[in-house]
Amino acid sequence: MSDPLGLKVELVNMEKTIIEFEELTRRETGVLCYFATQSCAVGEALEPKVKKLLEEKYPKLVYAFIDMNGSPELCAALQVFVEPTILLYMEGKEYLRKSRHVGISDLDASLDRLYGMAFQ
């Protein structure tokens, strides 16, 4: 599935099992997972900024939105209890975790280093 911004988007919802999620993170070189709910004002405000950052600077990352209300088992297995939470997986391993108050410049700096190692 693609996003209007041109990102490769994988929607993870209640039908996705933990095994399917692990397959996604292993199959793709880089996956940025965005955990939030539709009722979180902070999450709703941050998501477009994160997607724009990925489109402009990190186009090879797959963007996966996980609705925390629809995927409680997955969130519990990954120990994601606060929204929004951003996890970055590179080749199936978690390399980055940011929660609640996420600054775009801080996220950009963290992604820049990891993206450079994986894709360049």
BAKEDO-211709 format. One record per residue (C-alpha): z, y, x; residue in one letter. Coordinates in steps of 0.5 Angstrom, whole numbers, plus 2048, in hexadecimal, padded with zeros to 3 digits. Example, Ala and Ser with C-alpha at 12.3 -4.5 7.8 and 13.67 -1.06 7.14 Angstrom:
2
8107F7819a/80E7FE81Bs/
//
This chain:
120
800800800m/7FF807803s/80280E801d/7FF8147FFp/801817806l/7FD811809g/80380D80Cl/80380580Bk/808804806v/80C7FE804e/8107FE7FEl/8167FA7FEv/8197F97F8n/81E7F47F4m/8187EE7F5e/8197EF7FCk/81D7EA7FFt/8217EA806i/81C7E5809i/8167E9807e/8197F080Af/81A7EC810e/8137EA810e/8117F180Fl/8157F3815t/8127EE819r/80B7EE817r/80A7F6818e/80B7F981Ft/8107FF81Cg/8137FF815v/817805813l/81B80380Dc/81D809809y/823807804f/82580B7FEa/82580C7F7t/8228107F2q/8288147F0s/82A8167F7c/82881D7F8a/82981D7FFv/824817800g/81F81A7FBe/81F820800a/81F81D806l/819817805e/81381C804p/81581F80Bk/81681880Ev/80F81680Bk/80C81C80Ek/80F81B815l/80C814815l/805816813e/80581C818e/80881881Ek/80981181Dy/80380E819p/80480781Bk/80B806818l/80B803812v/80F80780Dy/813802808a/817805802f/81D801800i/8208037F9d/8288017FAm/8298007F3n/8237FB7F3g/8257F77F9s/82D7F77F9p/82C7F07FDe/8287F3802l/82C7F9803c/8327F5804a/82F7F0809a/82D7F680Dl/8337FA80Cq/830800809v/835803804f/83480A805v/82E80E803e/829810806p/82980B80Bt/82380A810i/822804814l/81D80381Al/81A7FC81By/8167FB821m/8137F4822e/8197F181Dg/81F7F4820k/8237FA81Ee/822800823y/82580681Fl/829807819r/82B80E816k/82F80F810s/83181580Br/83081B80Fh/82981A812v/826820816g/81E820817i/81E82281Es/82381D820d/81F81881Cl/81981A820d/81C81A827a/81F813826s/818810823l/814814829d/81781082Er/81780982Al/81080A828y/80E80C82Fg/810805831m/80D80182Ca/80780482Bf/804808831q/
//
